[in-house]
Every structure is written in C-alpha cells, then in structure tokens.
Amino acid sequence: MPSTLLKKQRPFTPKLLKSKVELPGVENLIRAMLKKHRTPLMIIRRNVLERQFQLFRKCLPQVTPYYAIKANPHPDILRAFIEMGASFDVASAWEMKQVLRLGAAPNRIIFANTIKSVDDLISARRSRVRLMTFDSEPELYKISEHYPGAHVLLRIKVANRGSTVNLSLKFGADAENAFGLLRKAKSLGLVPLGISFHVGSQAKNVENYLQALEITSGIFSEAGRKGILLKTVDLGGGFPIQHFEGEMGINFERMTSQIRKQIRKLFDEKTEFIAEPGRFLVGPAGVLVTQVIGRTFRNNKNYYYLNDGIYGDFSGMVFDHCTYEFRTLRRGQKYLSALAGPTCDSFDTLSTDAEVPELYVNDAVYVKNIGAYSSCSAAANFNGFPPAKTVLV
Ligand SMILES: *Cc1c(COP(=O)(O)O)cnc(C)c1O
C-alpha cells in the first residue's frame, strides 16, 4: 500500500467564514483623526501616494508617469506629486492652472483632452504647455490657428474590453486614418510626436494594452516608411487597483511585466514612453470616514444614515461605476443592513446589504481605497450637505 494512504486523514471541518482582518494602522489613524476633525473626512495618506508612485516607476522604468489630475486634483495631493517629481495630465485650462500655480513645470504637463476649447488652447499657449492630444482634423485646424508649432499626439481608438469605465466611446481616431492625420498635422506646421490611447479605466484586461501597443507600433512603422519619424507612445491610464479586500484579477506587477515585454518586442530603444495613471496613484491612498447621523428599522433591517452619500464623496458609485467595502470601528456580530446618505433622495442609498454590526449615532463607518473619482465628482452642496474635507497625512 502506498505510504500516503496510510497517513491518518485529517477530519473534515467546515470552513468558517473568517471575518476580514482589519488593519490596526488605519483604524488607529482614523481614531486619532476623529479627535481632531469633523466628518465626513477624506484622509489621503502621503506614504501610500509615494508607494504607488514608486511602484509605478519600478514596474515600468522606461515610462514617465503623468498623474491624471482628474482622479483627484486636491492641491495637497498635487504638491506631493510635484515633490516626487511627477508630470501631469490635465484636461482643461482650470486643471492646467491648478498644477502650474503649485509649481509644476509647463514642459511636464500634457493637455490630454482631444477636444479643447479655443479659450483653453489660448491658455495652453500662454502657459507654454505645448504637448497635447488630438483625434480629428477639425481639432488640428483649431490647434494650428491658436497654438502654432504645438506638439501633438494622435489618440487612437482601442479596445476597452473588461475595463470598468469605457473611455473609447467618445474619443479616439480609427487606426487606419492615423497616418493621414499625422501628415495633416505636419502640413499645418504642428509637430506630430506620436500616438496615445486609453484602454478604459480600471482596466483589468492586459490584452487591451498589448493590442494597443501592437497597433501603435504598426502606425510607427508606416509613418517611418512614409517619412514621418514618430518617437513618443502615450499608454494613457487605466491601471487598476483593488477597491475591496480580496478583489480578484488585479495584479499590477504581472500586468506591467507583460507590458514591458511587449514594449521591448515592438519598439526600438529611442522610443519614449509616457503614461497617464490617475486611479492607480491616488485611489489606494484615500480613506473616507463618515459617521452615523440616524438609524431606523425598515424593510426588516437596520437602516443607518451617514453624513456622506452619493451626492458627496460616494459619487463614484454613479460616475465611476464603483462599489465600496464599508467597515466600522465598532466590533460585534454583523447583520445585513442598509446604509444611506443624508439627502432626501431615495437614490442616495449606498448599500442594502452591507455587513456591519449594530451601530449607534456618531459611530464611524469608513471606506478604504476611495481616493480617486470620489471627492472631485461630488456635488458641491446638494441639499446643504457639504462633501468631505480632505486632509493629507
Ligand atoms: C481619465 C483619464 C486618465 C486617467 O485614467 P485612470 O484610469 O484613472 O488611470 C488618463 N488619461 C485620460 C485621457 C483620461 O481621460
């Protein structure tokens, strides 16, 4: 008899559902902050901003990150990234002024909106923000009129399969028109530098990047043969994060090792790479702390009303198609409960099946990994409930 069968079998024990491990560090931080600040409070941890930035640099050493400030344009966050030596992706004159005013250099900014108003183009010229994207001929005429000599990247339409937020439905030229558009840019006196794309936000499927790079290298070869030397590839944003503990299918290291391999395979060493990560750099740094302002029992469950909601810092549930994991400082037996925001709108319901212990007025409810696409898309004062104050720690 093989010896393995002689071994005593362990008795079968059903696996108990382990309650999630709470990070004492985060909870201690929240307790300390609650002594000093009112809620709702968005805590941004500088060490996590740095960790994400360094991780990006380490995993994609040949790619210069331009932080997409739309994810969270809070001045303290921008200052932190300026200190780290980041570059910036802006989509409007307001965003451009926001980073310039804090000291970012104009040659470290890309104006990555393919459709720019004339006023915004004039602002870009006055501020010497020369690098921008486009995806159509009419935009080229506008750029050449208001910013002669600008450096342009053609944004192409690429697959957004498996991304939470599709960013190719509204922007991006068809790849087969790429050369014609680049030639047009040149004939109008602009400098066609290369290609940009965006695979969609929270892009869990690395194939989108690999394919987009392949299409891009095809355009580089065609342009080279026909006399336009391209040198810059802009990989856009999309790099995904875990919004809740144990979220599957997200592995930045693995994803970027495939991207690195593809870059080595398809492009020569002179090619320059940039990217526009937003969520990846700022999402994990954010912890939102709210408090219970009232409770009731309805529809057979406890309803807890928080002082922040969908019109506030949970706006990402609408605009970012995001779901969050609600945690409490209070411990105890958990029950399926409903969490709602403070406004009069029934739509302002955050969850009808949150697993939380019995909560009381003033108890804290917090959410991690909520630094991106949250505060910045909140309505300023709907129903008179202001969104969270942001504090960088
Ligand atoms: C939104 C956006 C980004 C940032 O996307 P993330 O998914 O947050 O990394 C970058 N570039 C452009 C053009 C965008 O529209």
The ligand as a Tripos MOL2 file, in Angstrom:
@<TRIPOS>MOLECULE
LIG
   15    15     1     0     0
SMALL
NO_CHARGES

@<TRIPOS>ATOM
      1 C1         -9.3330   59.5630  -17.1150 C.3       1 LIG1
      2 C2         -8.1400   59.6290  -17.9320 C.ar      1 LIG1
      3 C3         -6.9050   59.1870  -17.4220 C.ar      1 LIG1
      4 C4         -6.7600   58.5300  -16.0840 C.3       1 LIG1
      5 O1         -7.3430   57.2590  -16.0830 O.3       1 LIG1
      6 P1         -7.1470   56.2510  -14.8690 P.3       1 LIG1
      7 O2         -7.9860   55.0890  -15.2480 O.co2     1 LIG1
      8 O3         -7.6050   56.9310  -13.6350 O.co2     1 LIG1
      9 O4         -5.7050   55.8940  -14.7950 O.co2     1 LIG1
     10 C5         -5.7860   59.3310  -18.2170 C.ar      1 LIG1
     11 N1         -5.8660   59.8820  -19.4480 N.ar      1 LIG1
     12 C6         -7.0230   60.3270  -19.9720 C.ar      1 LIG1
     13 C7         -7.0290   60.9290  -21.3190 C.3       1 LIG1
     14 C8         -8.2000   60.1950  -19.2420 C.ar      1 LIG1
     15 O5         -9.3560   60.6090  -19.7710 O.3       1 LIG1
@<TRIPOS>BOND
     1     1     2 1
     2     2     3 ar
     3     2    14 ar
     4     3     4 1
     5     3    10 ar
     6     4     5 1
     7     5     6 1
     8     6     7 2
     9     6     8 1
    10     6     9 1
    11    10    11 ar
    12    11    12 ar
    13    12    13 1
    14    12    14 ar
    15    14    15 1
@<TRIPOS>SUBSTRUCTURE
     1 LIG1         1 GROUP 0 **** ****
